[in-house]
Each structure stands twice: as C-alpha cells, then as structure tokens.
Amino acid sequence: MTRASTRLLFGLHASARGNAHAFGYSIGITSTYGVVSIRHPHATVWEVLAFALAGVLQFSILNLVVALLVKRRGDGPETERVSFIATATDVLAVGFAVGAATLVAFLPSPLAWPLAAFVAGLVYVGVQSVEFATARSAD
C-alpha cells in the first residue's frame, strides 16, 4: 500500500468511526419527521417543538437508565471492528425506527408528533444495541 492510500484509508476509518452512529440517527429522525408531516401536514410550532424535545428526551432517559444500571465500566469499550460491523447494519436500525414512527404517525396529530420522535429514537437505539451485541459475539 502506498503512503497516499494508507492516509486515505486512515481518513476513511476515522470518518466512518466518528460519524456512522450520528448519520444513521439523522437519517432516521429526518425520515420520521417526513412521515409524520405527510400524515399531519399542518403542524403547529408546539407540535414541532414537542417532536424535537421528544427526540432528545429518549436519549436522556436511556443514558440515565444505563448510568444507574452500570456501576462500573465492563470489560472496556467496543473494539473498532465491532463498531464497524454494528454500524454497517444500521440500515436495520433506521428501517425499524422509521417503520415504528410510521405506525405512530397514524395517531391523532397532537400525540403523533412527540411520540413519533420518541419512538423512532428508542427503536433506533434498541436495534443498534442488538447490532452491537451481535457484532461483539461474532468478534
């Protein structure tokens, strides 16, 4: 491998490692917003704000639960290989998240906006957790 190709591979590695999770969630939550806006095209400012806050709230709740349940760091952070395998299957996490949000979008408008964001984030993180666990057992 040449120096240039080694540097390119290193750059790709760093970019994929640092952006894969956020990219997957961004695609999922943006698609969720699209699905809900099709079902409820005339959202109020409050519904959009509720959507945004609910999208963040589920992460806050999950982080709090994990912090309370995990007393110490287990056997260390995930290996990079595990991270790459898990994020390579993010299409599943995004698909399940948007699918769940689509079902929630059939609720009446005031409920659909915050619940769709909350459910999409929760499902995304849940499926991604399964992806990590599966990748870790295969490593």
C-alpha positions as CSV (number, residue, x, y, z in Angstrom):
1,M,0.0,0.0,0.0
2,T,1.3,3.5,-0.8
3,R,1.6,6.3,1.7
4,A,-1.3,8.1,0.0
5,S,-3.6,5.1,0.0
6,T,-2.7,4.4,3.7
7,R,-3.6,8.0,4.6
8,L,-6.8,7.8,2.6
9,L,-7.7,4.6,4.4
10,F,-6.9,6.2,7.8
11,G,-9.1,9.1,6.9
12,L,-12.0,6.8,5.8
13,H,-11.6,4.9,9.0
14,A,-11.7,8.0,11.2
15,S,-14.6,9.4,9.3
16,A,-16.7,6.2,9.4
17,R,-15.9,5.6,13.1
18,G,-16.8,9.1,14.1
19,N,-19.9,9.7,12.1
20,A,-21.7,6.4,11.5
21,H,-24.0,6.5,14.6
22,A,-25.0,10.1,14.2
23,F,-25.5,9.7,10.5
24,G,-27.8,6.7,11.0
25,Y,-29.9,8.6,13.6
26,S,-30.0,11.7,11.5
27,I,-31.4,9.8,8.6
28,G,-33.9,8.0,10.8
29,I,-35.2,11.1,12.6
30,T,-35.4,13.1,9.4
31,S,-37.4,10.4,7.7
32,T,-39.6,10.2,10.8
33,Y,-40.3,13.9,10.5
34,G,-41.2,13.4,6.9
35,V,-43.6,10.6,7.6
36,V,-45.4,12.5,10.4
37,S,-45.6,15.6,8.3
38,I,-47.3,13.7,5.5
39,R,-49.9,12.3,7.9
40,H,-50.3,15.6,9.7
41,P,-49.3,18.4,7.2
42,H,-50.3,21.4,9.3
43,A,-48.2,21.1,12.4
44,T,-48.2,23.8,14.9
45,V,-45.0,25.3,16.3
46,W,-45.7,23.5,19.5
47,E,-46.0,20.1,17.8
48,V,-42.7,20.6,16.0
49,L,-41.1,21.7,19.3
50,A,-42.6,18.6,21.0
51,F,-41.1,16.4,18.3
52,A,-37.7,17.9,18.8
53,L,-37.8,17.6,22.6
54,A,-39.1,14.0,22.5
55,G,-36.3,13.1,20.0
56,V,-33.8,14.2,22.6
57,L,-35.7,13.0,25.7
58,Q,-35.5,9.4,24.9
59,F,-31.7,9.6,24.7
60,S,-31.6,11.4,28.1
61,I,-33.8,8.7,29.6
62,L,-31.7,5.8,28.1
63,N,-28.5,7.5,29.3
64,L,-29.8,7.9,32.8
65,V,-31.0,4.2,32.9
66,V,-27.6,3.0,31.7
67,A,-25.8,5.2,34.2
68,L,-27.9,3.8,37.0
69,L,-27.6,0.2,35.9
70,V,-23.9,0.1,35.0
71,K,-21.9,0.6,38.2
72,R,-18.5,0.2,36.5
73,R,-17.2,0.0,33.1
74,G,-17.4,-3.6,31.9
75,D,-14.6,-5.1,30.0
76,G,-13.8,-2.0,28.1
77,P,-15.0,-0.1,25.1
78,E,-16.1,-1.9,21.9
79,T,-13.3,-2.7,19.5
80,E,-13.3,-0.8,16.3
81,R,-14.1,-3.9,14.4
82,V,-17.2,-4.4,16.5
83,S,-18.2,-0.8,15.9
84,F,-17.7,-1.1,12.1
85,I,-19.8,-4.3,12.0
86,A,-22.6,-2.8,14.1
87,T,-22.8,0.4,12.1
88,A,-22.6,-1.5,8.8
89,T,-26.0,-2.9,9.7
90,D,-27.5,0.5,10.6
91,V,-29.9,0.1,7.7
92,L,-31.8,-2.2,10.1
93,A,-31.9,0.3,12.9
94,V,-33.0,3.1,10.6
95,G,-35.6,0.9,8.9
96,F,-37.2,-0.3,12.1
97,A,-37.1,3.2,13.6
98,V,-38.9,4.8,10.7
99,G,-41.3,1.9,10.4
100,A,-42.3,2.3,14.1
101,A,-42.6,6.0,13.6
102,T,-44.9,5.5,10.6
103,L,-47.2,3.4,12.8
104,V,-47.2,6.1,15.5
105,A,-48.0,8.7,12.8
106,F,-51.5,7.3,12.5
107,L,-52.3,8.6,16.0
108,P,-54.1,12.0,16.2
109,S,-51.9,15.0,15.5
110,P,-51.0,16.3,18.9
111,L,-49.9,12.8,20.0
112,A,-48.2,11.8,16.8
113,W,-45.5,14.5,16.7
114,P,-43.8,13.9,20.0
115,L,-44.4,10.2,20.2
116,A,-43.1,9.5,16.7
117,A,-39.8,11.2,17.5
118,F,-39.6,9.4,20.9
119,V,-40.4,6.0,19.5
120,A,-38.1,6.4,16.5
121,G,-35.1,7.2,18.7
122,L,-35.9,4.5,21.2
123,V,-36.3,1.9,18.4
124,Y,-33.1,3.1,16.7
125,V,-31.0,2.8,19.9
126,G,-32.7,-0.6,20.7
127,V,-31.9,-2.1,17.3
128,Q,-28.5,-0.6,17.3
129,S,-27.9,-2.3,20.7
130,V,-28.8,-5.6,19.3
131,E,-26.4,-4.9,16.3
132,F,-23.6,-4.2,18.7
133,A,-24.3,-7.3,20.9
134,T,-24.4,-9.5,17.8
135,A,-21.2,-7.9,16.4
136,R,-19.5,-8.4,19.7
137,S,-20.4,-12.0,19.9
138,A,-19.0,-12.5,16.4
139,D,-15.8,-10.7,17.2
